[in-house]
Amino acid sequence: MHDDPHSRQLSARRVLVATLFALALLLVGPTHTSAQTDDGPAAMETLAPQQTIEIRVGRWDPVQETYTDWEAIGGSFPISTTGTVTLPLIGSLQATDMTPDELGASIAQRVQERLGLRGEVQAIVTITEFAPVYVLGDVRAPGAYPHAARMTVLQALSLAGGIDRANATLVRGERNALDSLGSYRVMELELLRRLATRTRLEAEEAGTDMDPPEELLAAALGPELIEQERRIMQSQQSAFASNLAQIDELEALLVERINRLNTQADLRQKQLVLLEEELENAISLVERGFSTVARQSGLQREVADQQVRLLEVETARLNAEQQLNETRRDRLDLTNTRSRERVQGLQDQRAAIGELRIRMETEAALFAEATRTGNGLVELSSLDPPDLQITRTGPDGMTTTFPVSRDDLIKGGDVLEVVLEAPGPNDTIPVRRLSDPAEDIPPPGGLSDVLPPAAREVPTTGQAKAVPPS
């Protein structure tokens, strides 16, 4: 009865440590574990050649009630061009066309079979680096560029510096406009993501449901980003409640242990008082010759033994009270840390949103300037648009080439080729002089619809304008 509460307390602490460790593994890993792909908004990013993945392997021992992280097996590993990843002890595994969760389950099963282990083996796989995209052809800076989830062809062109005209008279206006537009689109997507994150943090701070702004609801990706943030909020709230429940359970266990130790101390104190009274009577009887010295010595040993046991109980009670104070401090630290991170995150998001809006206004002004002046002569809308095509390698190693538009998604490992038809020797460069400022306003649904008013300014009558391709 004396050891039962202590064993329960140790078991609860071990479960709490294991839970916090597993949660830390999920939080430390990069955010590429799940991402958006062509398959739909809820699809998980699949593994592909030339990606780099982070693998964490560990095991929960139900007998010892401990969690062990096997650092020698895990680490950062590249996926080869053939789609395999080689791990210590396990060997080579096929990784392509699998989600990180599926590969983690395969690794855990392989480790468990190879070592003949009992207990649950866990393997967590996260994508730390995507395969690059390659842009070549009539672009300003062809080469390999980092890929990001849901990257469009237009964003890839922006990374490569935009379209590069072979004829110098066709370069400056369109290229600068495309650069500004691509940068604006990237910042616009980042702004939407930060607005969604800010909405979640504000809801967590107020303890209410998310109330997205109209700017976010009106965007095409708005509902998807809101749903992602709502899932994040639910996951964090669930983890926080679980941690608090573990702490509450441990606190209740410690309180019960302290109460029992107090009862034991009271009983031993009463026994000690009775023994001391009995010892005093024995001493009196020995002095008068009615009792033996052996009886007196035995009672003295019992009194000393009872004092030692009482001291042990009081020491155990002090230790339990110290652990109770530490548990309550852990609860306070957990609550304060979560509140501090939420407030700091909200401040960071608001500052970043303000900075993004300023940068977007700047890019809008640059776009307006590029389309208003350019080289002063060329009307780019009358030129043929560039031919865009992607060469993609499939799981079977075969490559396919197909045409794309600027808004299509591009995957890691794709090769984007930009081809422009150069004007022939007898072609003339079209020139437009505006007599009516209204003619300079792009039609509805054109590029100006995505830009703020600064990008839709009408130039002075008589200026030629470079109009971006539709």
Secondary structure by P-SEA (a helix, b strand, c coil): ccaaaaaaaaaaaaaaaaaaaaaaaaaaccccccccccccccccccccccbbbbbbbbbbbccccbbbbccccccccccccccccccccccccccccccaaaaaaaaaaaaaaaaccccbbbbbbbbcccbbbbbbcccccbbbbbbcccccaaaaaaaaccccccccccccaaaaaaaaaaaaaaaaaaaaaaaaaaaaaaaaaaccccccccccccccaaaaaaaaaaaaaaaaaaaaaaaaaaaaaaaaaaaaaaaaaaaaaaaaaaaaaaaaaaaaaaaaaaaaccccaaaaaaaaaaaaaaaaaaaaaaaaaaaaaaaaaaaaaaaaaaaaaaaaaaaaaaaaaaaaaaaaaaaaaaaaaaaaaaaacccccccccccccbbbbbbbbccccbbbbbbbcccccccccbbbbbbbbcccccbbbbbbbbcccccccccccccccccccccccccccccccccccc
